[in-house]
């Protein structure tokens, strides 16, 4: 079969996520100190509320944006801020966080690779995170995006992949998945029957159960890896 679709993990595949989250939390903390000076929590101490909130509502574990918003709201309520004001401020705060969370720096060569591949393939995103392709500016390159929050299940659950297959009306052998995590990306996509390309990540030291069809050290090498994959599957 002809490869028609290339789907991507986002964080640590197209950009480094750790500095993004650190910066986003710093911006959120600064905003909270300015706009909610009576708050008894900062971004770090709020994490203490996470476990109890998840114990009460385990489904929030599949909704990372809503979970963060609810943690902020709970911290405000525990700081004796009225329920109505806490809800309003938490909504404003999460927007501050999301704006910073989507202020990313692509790996060198990432955009050029995406633009080149978009001329021949349908491209899309399948991510456990809450990056937004519209905020990031990828809506002109990616034609679809599904997150764990949207489908209600994070990788390695297969539902993200099935959502993409249904949306693009393709068979698993017609789709390639590109990701950095040997287990959540490569193993999970392989189980569904997709071709896989591993974007090597030195922080992912634990090997998966499967071997990716292709592996690259640099995202600039992706178009060549896709070409090699074509040759391997006999196209």
MIZASE-436587 format. One record per residue (C-alpha): x, y, z. Coordinates in steps of 0.02 Angstrom, whole numbers, plus 50000, padded with zeros to 5 digits. Each point is the difference from the previous one (the first is absolute). Layout:
N
NODE      X      Y      Z
NODE      X      Y      Z
...
This chain:
235
NODE      X      Y      Z
NODE  50000  50000  50000
NODE  50052  50180  49971
NODE  50045  50103  50153
NODE  49877  50145  50006
NODE  50008  50073  50175
NODE  50138  50047  50121
NODE  49946  50033  50180
NODE  50111  50078  50131
NODE  50025  50002  50185
NODE  50037  50182  50044
NODE  50095  50026  50164
NODE  50183  49946  49987
NODE  49971  49948  49820
NODE  49981  50171  49918
NODE  50062  50105  50147
NODE  50073  49978  50175
NODE  49856  50005  50123
NODE  50089  50018  50169
NODE  50055  50182  49976
NODE  49827  50041  49932
NODE  49911  49934  50156
NODE  50125  50083  50117
NODE  49973  50168  49915
NODE  49812  49977  49996
NODE  49994  49964  50187
NODE  50111  50151  50035
NODE  49881  50112  49902
NODE  49851  49925  50089
NODE  50081  50025  50170
NODE  50040  50181  49959
NODE  49821  50031  49943
NODE  49928  49923  50157
NODE  50111  50103  50115
NODE  49945  50159  49910
NODE  49814  49964  49980
NODE  49965  49890  50152
NODE  50118  50063  50137
NODE  49897  49915  50136
NODE  50032  49828  49924
NODE  50088  49888  50127
NODE  50077  49887  49868
NODE  50127  50020  49863
NODE  50016  49888  49847
NODE  50112  49878  50093
NODE  49896  49981  50159
NODE  49843  49979  49895
NODE  50067  49830  49948
NODE  49956  49939  50175
NODE  49817  50015  49951
NODE  50016  49890  49847
NODE  49996  49831  50087
NODE  49843  50038  50100
NODE  49909  50072  49850
NODE  50042  49847  49896
NODE  49944  49886  50142
NODE  49832  50087  50001
NODE  49984  50012  49810
NODE  50115  49873  49916
NODE  49932  50045  49827
NODE  50094  50165  50013
NODE  50159  49900  49972
NODE  49950  49990  49817
NODE  49967  50188  49989
NODE  50163  50089  50037
NODE  49940  50176  49960
NODE  49842  49982  50103
NODE  50101  49919  50139
NODE  50118  50149  50010
NODE  49853  50122  49996
NODE  49913  49906  50140
NODE  50159  49997  50105
NODE  50014  50189  49983
NODE  49817  50020  50044
NODE  50019  49887  50152
NODE  50151  50098  50060
NODE  49897  50159  49991
NODE  49854  49924  50094
NODE  50121  49942  50135
NODE  50064  50179  50008
NODE  49824  50057  50048
NODE  49962  50073  49828
NODE  49815  49989  49957
NODE  49944  49860  49885
NODE  49942  50120  49864
NODE  50161  50102  50002
NODE  50107  49843  50010
NODE  49917  49930  49844
NODE  50024  50163  49905
NODE  50182  50020  50052
NODE  50041  49817  49965
NODE  49932  50020  49823
NODE  50108  50153  49973
NODE  50152  49915  50077
NODE  49988  49846  49889
NODE  49996  50113  49847
NODE  50161  50081  50059
NODE  50078  49829  50019
NODE  49939  49936  49830
NODE  50063  50154  49909
NODE  50173  49969  50071
NODE  49987  49811  49979
NODE  49975  50026  49813
NODE  50142  50124  49984
NODE  50122  49869  49938
NODE  50167  49995  49910
NODE  50005  49870  49862
NODE  50152  49888  49983
NODE  50111  50064  49861
NODE  49937  49935  49835
NODE  49830  49945  50067
NODE  49894  50124  49903
NODE  50096  49972  49839
NODE  49975  49812  50017
NODE  49815  50021  50033
NODE  49976  50117  49854
NODE  50090  49882  49883
NODE  49900  49849  50056
NODE  49834  50094  49993
NODE  50019  50013  49811
NODE  49985  49811  49985
NODE  49907  49940  50154
NODE  49857  50043  50116
NODE  50079  50053  50166
NODE  49924  50002  50173
NODE  50034  49996  50186
NODE  49963  49864  50129
NODE  50058  50055  50171
NODE  49976  49962  50184
NODE  50040  50183  50036
NODE  49899  50159  49983
NODE  50096  50091  49866
NODE  49881  50085  49878
NODE  50048  49998  49815
NODE  49898  50158  49971
NODE  50087  50099  50137
NODE  50168  49934  49940
NODE  49964  50043  49819
NODE  49997  49826  49925
NODE  49820  50002  49940
NODE  50059  50037  49823
NODE  50110  49844  49999
NODE  49904  49877  50110
NODE  49826  49954  49941
NODE  49950  49910  50160
NODE  50046  49995  50183
NODE  49940  49883  50137
NODE  50054  50006  50181
NODE  49976  49879  50142
NODE  49883  50127  50076
NODE  49890  50000  49844
NODE  49986  49810  49982
NODE  49998  49967  50188
NODE  50152  49887  50006
NODE  50189  50031  49993
NODE  50124  49895  49902
NODE  50038  49855  50008
NODE  49812  49978  49991
NODE  49963  49975  49813
NODE  49855  50122  49991
NODE  50106  50147  49941
NODE  50060  49898  49852
NODE  49828  49933  49960
NODE  49932  50179  50002
NODE  50129  50052  49871
NODE  49968  49848  49891
NODE  49813  50032  50003
NODE  50022  50185  49965
NODE  50116  49973  49852
NODE  49909  49843  49940
NODE  50163  49907  49985
NODE  50062  49827  50046
NODE  50139  49980  50130
NODE  50125  49953  49865
NODE  49964  50166  49915
NODE  50055  50103  50151
NODE  50169  50038  50078
NODE  50018  50057  50180
NODE  50148  50105  50055
NODE  50041  50013  50185
NODE  50139  50004  50130
NODE  49936  49877  50130
NODE  50041  49817  49965
NODE  49850  49939  50100
NODE  49864  50132  49989
NODE  50036  50041  49818
NODE  50089  49858  49910
NODE  49931  49848  50091
NODE  49824  50073  50008
NODE  49996  50043  49814
NODE  50074  49833  49952
NODE  49863  49907  50093
NODE  49871  50089  49893
NODE  50096  49954  49842
NODE  50075  50168  49955
NODE  50173  50026  49928
NODE  50112  50091  50125
NODE  50145  50121  50000
NODE  50090  50029  50164
NODE  50067  50173  50033
NODE  50141  49952  50118
NODE  49992  50081  50171
NODE  50149  49976  50117
NODE  49884  50021  50150
NODE  49896  49849  49948
NODE  50124  49869  50058
NODE  49875  49858  50026
NODE  49981  49897  49841
NODE  49833  49949  49933
NODE  49940  49827  49951
NODE  50008  50035  49814
NODE  50124  50075  49878
NODE  49950  50152  49898
NODE  50001  49982  49812
NODE  50117  50149  49993
NODE  50098  50100  50128
NODE  50068  50176  49983
NODE  50116  50108  50107
NODE  49940  50165  49929
NODE  49828  50054  49939
NODE  50082  50066  49842
NODE  50031  49818  49954
NODE  49815  49960  49999
NODE  49962  50021  49813
NODE  50143  49882  49956
NODE  49937  49874  50129
NODE  49827  50005  49923
NODE  50077  49968  49828
NODE  50095  49850  50068
NODE  49840  49935  50079
NODE  49917  50007  49829
NODE  50136  49889  49932
NODE  49983  49878  50145
NODE  49814  49975  49974
NODE  50024  49976  49815
NODE  49928  50163  49934
